[in-house]
Amino acid sequence: MIALSRPLRQDALLAGAAFLALAGGVLLERGTLSWPPVLASLALSLPLVLRRRYPVGVALVCAVIAFLGTGLPGWSGRTVTAAAFCSAVYHRRDRFALVVTLSLTWTVLYGLAAPAPPATPFITEALLLGLSPIAAGTALRLHRERVESAASLRRAELGRVVADERLRIARDVHDAVGHHLTAIRLQAMAGSRVPTAAPGALERITELSATALTETRELLAALREEPGLDRLPELTARLGHGGPRITVRGADTPVPELLGQHAYRIVQESLTNAVRHAGAAEIEVELRRNGTELEITVSDNGSGGPASNSGGHGLRGLRERAELLGGSCAAGPVDGGWRVHAVLPWDPR
């Protein structure tokens, strides 16, 4: 069996619906259905399957078939042809003038061949019926282009946020390594100049080296491929090792991939701030779906700190990430601690 692509299946369904509408309209108006309108309906509907690949050609074929079927009683091939011209101007912006010319020409010829005179002046009807599908197709195309442009701008903004985050991590790596290397150098100089201080200096150098390696690994881990909420146990185990007790609730809830990636980053930044700057002994993370939103709450019993306040770079990054998804993020002191609360749409766009 040949597998059809999704757009082709949609167009096949559209062609089927057009055939049923044409044949059904004749049946409802005439009370009977003969072979001529059935064949005409089939001939007019089948080309719609190729309307995306050959939009202008399909519109022209439909116009010819509808013109040939002008005398069929109760048959409304004109409507399907108008839809074909609407599709043509939607898919082929570069053929706008050609489609307008064909639509107006077909409308005039159809009106001249109609068995009954139009109820409105001929020119008025020709302009209305010839330009209406063009206007509709143009409006739909402009709407699609605006949506695509907005999506492109959102992706670019997300890329900027990610780049800023990576730059911040790089600065943190530089600061952490540079600080510890400077301290190690001073200890080594002290041990070389004062022999009696050498054992203590070596012990301090060992501690500084281990701390530098740990902090560097933690910072570089953030540069790996975007993780999801399934990586939260690994994150909490690493940050909670030898530090505060971290409790997570709701991490097993399946979430869309994009939402999971940004939710993880929000939790990661919140936990990192709490561990490094708040001096907390207990940290709680709760993820809860509330209708069409995901609520993220990270609370601790620490004292907060410069990196956690409203002017800090970390919180600004959290707010930007949440707002880009159409959500919000706020942080502030609570009774006996600090809390970060983010609300993200379940289907971010």
C-alpha positions as CSV (number, residue, x, y, z in Angstrom):
1,M,0.0,0.0,0.0
2,I,1.3,3.4,-1.0
3,A,1.6,5.8,2.0
4,L,0.3,9.3,1.3
5,S,1.9,12.3,2.9
6,R,-0.3,14.3,5.2
7,P,-0.8,17.3,2.8
8,L,-1.8,14.8,0.1
9,R,-4.3,13.1,2.4
10,Q,-5.8,16.5,3.3
11,D,-6.2,17.4,-0.3
12,A,-7.7,14.0,-1.1
13,L,-10.3,14.6,1.7
14,L,-10.9,18.1,0.3
15,A,-11.6,16.6,-3.2
16,G,-13.9,14.1,-1.7
17,A,-15.8,16.8,0.2
18,A,-16.1,18.9,-2.9
19,F,-17.5,16.0,-4.9
20,L,-20.1,15.2,-2.2
21,A,-21.1,18.9,-1.9
22,L,-21.5,19.2,-5.7
23,A,-23.5,16.0,-6.1
24,G,-25.5,16.6,-3.0
25,G,-26.4,20.1,-4.0
26,V,-27.9,18.7,-7.3
27,L,-29.7,16.0,-5.4
28,L,-31.2,18.4,-2.9
29,E,-32.3,20.9,-5.6
30,R,-33.5,18.6,-8.3
31,G,-34.6,15.6,-6.1
32,T,-32.8,13.3,-8.5
33,L,-29.2,12.6,-9.5
34,S,-28.3,11.7,-13.1
35,W,-24.9,10.7,-14.6
36,P,-23.9,14.1,-16.2
37,P,-23.7,16.1,-12.9
38,V,-22.0,13.1,-11.2
39,L,-19.3,12.9,-13.8
40,A,-18.9,16.7,-13.9
41,S,-18.6,16.8,-10.1
42,L,-16.0,14.0,-10.2
43,A,-14.0,15.8,-13.0
44,L,-14.1,19.1,-11.1
45,S,-13.1,17.6,-7.8
46,L,-10.2,15.3,-8.7
47,P,-7.8,18.1,-9.8
48,L,-8.0,19.4,-6.2
49,V,-5.7,16.6,-5.1
50,L,-2.8,18.4,-6.9
51,R,-3.7,21.9,-5.8
52,R,-0.5,22.4,-3.8
53,R,1.8,21.1,-6.5
54,Y,0.2,22.8,-9.5
55,P,-2.1,25.5,-8.0
56,V,-2.4,27.6,-11.1
57,G,-2.9,24.7,-13.4
58,V,-5.5,23.1,-11.2
59,A,-7.4,26.4,-11.0
60,L,-7.4,26.7,-14.8
61,V,-8.6,23.1,-15.3
62,C,-11.4,23.6,-12.8
63,A,-12.4,26.8,-14.6
64,V,-12.6,24.9,-17.9
65,I,-14.7,22.1,-16.5
66,A,-17.0,24.5,-14.7
67,F,-17.5,26.5,-17.9
68,L,-18.3,23.3,-19.8
69,G,-20.9,22.3,-17.1
70,T,-22.6,25.7,-17.1
71,G,-25.9,24.3,-18.4
72,L,-26.3,21.5,-15.9
73,P,-29.4,22.2,-13.7
74,G,-28.6,22.7,-10.0
75,W,-24.9,22.2,-10.4
76,S,-22.7,24.7,-8.6
77,G,-19.2,24.1,-10.1
78,R,-18.6,27.8,-9.8
79,T,-18.1,27.6,-6.1
80,V,-15.4,25.0,-6.3
81,T,-13.6,26.9,-9.1
82,A,-13.6,30.0,-6.9
83,A,-12.0,27.9,-4.1
84,A,-9.3,26.7,-6.6
85,F,-8.4,30.3,-7.6
86,C,-8.2,31.2,-3.9
87,S,-5.8,28.3,-3.4
88,A,-3.8,29.3,-6.4
89,V,-3.1,32.9,-5.2
90,Y,-2.4,31.5,-1.7
91,H,0.3,29.1,-2.9
92,R,1.8,31.1,-5.8
93,R,2.5,34.6,-4.8
94,D,4.8,35.0,-7.8
95,R,1.9,34.3,-10.2
96,F,-0.5,36.9,-8.6
97,A,-1.1,38.9,-11.8
98,L,-1.7,35.7,-13.9
99,V,-4.2,34.3,-11.3
100,V,-6.1,37.6,-11.2
101,T,-6.3,37.7,-15.0
102,L,-7.5,34.1,-15.2
103,S,-10.1,34.6,-12.4
104,L,-11.6,37.7,-14.0
105,T,-11.6,36.2,-17.5
106,W,-13.2,33.0,-16.3
107,T,-15.9,34.9,-14.4
108,V,-16.8,37.0,-17.4
109,L,-17.0,34.0,-19.7
110,Y,-19.0,32.1,-17.2
111,G,-21.4,35.0,-16.8
112,L,-21.8,35.3,-20.6
113,A,-22.5,31.6,-20.9
114,A,-25.0,31.4,-18.0
115,P,-28.5,30.4,-19.1
116,A,-30.1,33.0,-16.8
117,P,-29.2,36.7,-16.6
118,P,-27.5,37.7,-13.3
119,A,-29.6,39.5,-10.7
120,T,-27.0,42.2,-10.4
121,P,-25.3,44.3,-13.1
122,F,-22.9,42.0,-15.1
123,I,-19.7,44.0,-14.5
124,T,-20.5,44.2,-10.8
125,E,-21.0,40.5,-10.5
126,A,-17.9,39.8,-12.6
127,L,-15.7,41.9,-10.4
128,L,-17.2,40.6,-7.1
129,L,-17.0,36.9,-8.0
130,G,-13.7,37.3,-9.8
131,L,-11.9,39.2,-7.1
132,S,-13.4,37.7,-4.0
133,P,-11.4,34.4,-4.1
134,I,-8.3,36.5,-4.9
135,A,-8.9,38.7,-1.9
136,A,-9.5,35.7,0.4
137,G,-6.4,33.8,-0.8
138,T,-4.2,36.9,-0.4
139,A,-5.6,37.5,3.1
140,L,-4.9,33.9,4.1
141,R,-1.4,34.0,2.6
142,L,-0.5,37.2,4.5
143,H,-1.8,35.7,7.7
144,R,0.4,32.6,7.1
145,E,3.4,34.9,6.5
146,R,2.8,36.9,9.6
147,V,2.6,33.7,11.7
148,E,5.8,32.3,10.1
149,S,7.6,35.6,10.7
150,A,6.5,35.7,14.3
151,A,7.7,32.1,14.8
152,S,11.1,33.0,13.2
153,L,11.5,36.0,15.5
154,R,10.6,33.8,18.5
155,R,13.2,31.2,17.4
156,A,15.8,33.9,17.0
157,E,15.0,35.3,20.4
158,L,15.2,31.8,22.0
159,G,18.6,31.4,20.3
160,R,19.8,34.7,21.8
161,V,18.7,33.6,25.2
162,V,20.6,30.3,24.8
163,A,23.7,32.2,23.6
164,D,23.5,34.5,26.5
165,E,23.2,31.6,28.9
166,R,26.2,29.9,27.4
167,L,28.2,33.1,27.6
168,R,27.3,33.4,31.3
169,I,28.4,29.8,31.9
170,A,31.7,30.4,30.1
171,R,32.2,33.5,32.3
172,D,31.4,31.4,35.4
173,V,33.9,28.7,34.3
174,H,36.6,31.4,33.8
175,D,35.9,33.0,37.2
176,A,35.9,29.7,39.0
177,V,39.0,28.3,37.4
178,G,40.9,31.6,37.6
179,H,40.0,32.1,41.3
180,H,41.2,28.7,42.3
181,L,44.3,28.8,40.2
182,T,45.3,32.1,41.8
183,A,44.7,30.6,45.2
184,I,46.8,27.5,44.3
185,R,49.6,29.6,43.0
186,L,49.7,31.6,46.2
187,Q,49.7,28.4,48.3
188,A,52.5,27.0,46.2
189,M,54.6,30.2,46.6
190,A,54.1,30.1,50.3
191,G,55.2,26.5,50.6
192,S,58.3,27.1,48.5
193,R,59.3,30.1,50.6
194,V,58.5,28.7,54.0
195,P,59.4,25.0,54.2
196,T,57.6,24.5,57.4
197,A,54.3,25.6,55.8
198,A,54.7,23.2,52.9
199,P,52.5,20.3,54.3
200,G,49.6,22.7,55.0
201,A,50.0,24.4,51.6
202,L,49.9,21.0,49.8
203,E,46.7,20.0,51.7
204,R,45.1,23.4,50.8
205,I,46.2,22.9,47.1
206,T,44.5,19.5,47.1
207,E,41.3,20.9,48.5
208,L,41.3,23.9,46.0
209,S,42.0,21.6,43.1
210,A,39.1,19.3,44.0
211,T,36.7,22.2,44.4
212,A,37.8,23.7,41.1
213,L,37.3,20.4,39.3
214,T,33.8,19.9,40.8
215,E,32.6,23.4,40.0
216,T,34.0,23.2,36.4
217,R,32.2,19.9,35.8
218,E,29.0,21.3,37.1
219,L,29.3,24.4,34.8
220,L,30.3,22.4,31.7
221,A,27.4,20.0,32.3
222,A,25.0,22.8,31.4
223,L,26.6,23.1,28.0
224,R,25.5,19.6,26.9
225,E,22.5,18.9,24.7
226,E,19.2,20.3,26.0
227,P,17.9,17.9,28.7
228,G,14.3,17.4,29.8
229,L,12.6,16.8,33.1
230,D,13.8,13.2,33.0
231,R,17.2,14.5,33.9
232,L,16.0,16.2,37.1
233,P,17.1,13.2,39.4
234,E,20.6,13.5,38.0
235,L,20.6,17.3,38.6
236,T,19.3,17.1,42.1
237,A,21.7,14.3,43.0
238,R,24.6,16.4,41.8
239,L,23.6,19.6,43.5
240,G,22.4,17.9,46.7
241,H,25.6,15.9,47.2
242,G,27.1,17.0,50.5
243,G,24.7,20.0,50.5
244,P,21.0,20.7,51.1
245,R,18.3,18.1,50.9
246,I,16.4,18.5,47.6
247,T,12.9,17.1,47.2
248,V,11.2,16.9,43.8
249,R,7.5,16.3,43.3
250,G,5.7,15.9,39.9
251,A,8.8,15.3,37.8
252,D,7.3,12.1,36.4
253,T,4.6,14.0,34.5
254,P,5.0,13.6,30.7
255,V,5.4,17.0,29.1
256,P,6.0,18.2,25.5
257,E,9.7,18.2,24.5
258,L,10.2,22.0,24.2
259,L,8.3,22.6,27.5
260,G,10.5,20.0,29.2
261,Q,13.7,21.6,28.1
262,H,12.8,25.0,29.3
263,A,11.3,23.7,32.5
264,Y,14.5,21.9,33.3
265,R,16.6,25.1,32.7
266,I,14.3,27.1,35.0
267,V,14.6,24.4,37.8
268,Q,18.4,24.2,37.2
269,E,19.0,27.9,37.5
270,S,16.7,28.1,40.6
271,L,18.4,25.2,42.3
272,T,21.9,26.6,41.5
273,N,21.0,29.9,43.0
274,A,19.6,28.3,46.1
275,V,22.6,26.0,46.6
276,R,25.3,28.6,46.0
277,H,23.8,31.8,47.5
278,A,20.9,31.0,49.8
279,G,22.6,28.8,52.3
280,A,19.5,26.6,52.4
281,A,19.3,23.2,54.1
282,E,16.0,22.2,52.5
283,I,14.9,22.8,48.9
284,E,11.6,21.7,47.5
285,V,10.7,21.5,43.7
286,E,7.1,21.0,42.6
287,L,5.9,20.6,39.1
288,R,2.1,20.6,38.6
289,R,-0.1,20.8,35.5
290,N,-2.9,23.2,35.9
291,G,-5.2,23.0,32.9
292,T,-3.2,24.3,29.9
293,E,-0.3,25.4,32.0
294,L,2.7,23.9,33.9
295,E,3.5,25.5,37.2
296,I,7.0,25.3,38.6
297,T,7.7,26.2,42.2
298,V,11.2,26.0,43.7
299,S,11.3,27.1,47.4
300,D,14.0,26.9,50.1
301,N,14.6,27.8,53.7
302,G,17.6,29.9,53.0
303,S,18.3,33.6,53.1
304,G,18.3,34.4,49.4
305,G,21.3,36.3,48.0
306,P,22.6,38.7,45.4
307,A,22.2,36.3,42.6
308,S,18.6,35.6,43.6
309,N,17.2,39.1,43.9
310,S,15.1,40.8,41.4
311,G,18.0,42.6,39.8
312,G,20.1,39.5,39.4
313,H,21.2,38.1,36.0
314,G,19.9,34.7,36.9
315,L,16.3,35.8,37.5
316,R,16.4,38.0,34.5
317,G,17.3,35.0,32.4
318,L,14.5,33.0,34.0
319,R,12.0,35.7,33.2
320,E,13.1,36.0,29.6
321,R,12.9,32.3,29.1
322,A,9.4,32.1,30.5
323,E,8.2,35.1,28.6
324,L,9.5,33.8,25.3
325,L,7.3,30.7,25.8
326,G,4.3,32.9,26.6
327,G,4.6,32.4,30.4
328,S,5.8,34.2,33.4
329,C,8.3,33.8,36.2
330,A,8.7,35.6,39.5
331,A,10.9,35.2,42.6
332,G,11.0,36.7,46.1
333,P,11.3,36.1,49.8
334,V,8.7,34.1,51.6
335,D,8.4,33.2,55.3
336,G,11.7,31.6,56.2
337,G,13.2,31.4,52.7
338,W,13.0,32.2,49.0
339,R,10.7,31.0,46.3
340,V,10.7,31.0,42.5
341,H,7.4,30.5,40.8
342,A,7.1,30.0,37.0
343,V,4.0,29.4,34.9
344,L,4.5,28.1,31.3
345,P,2.0,27.2,28.6
346,W,1.6,23.5,28.1
347,D,1.9,23.9,24.3
348,P,4.5,26.7,23.9
349,R,4.6,28.3,20.4
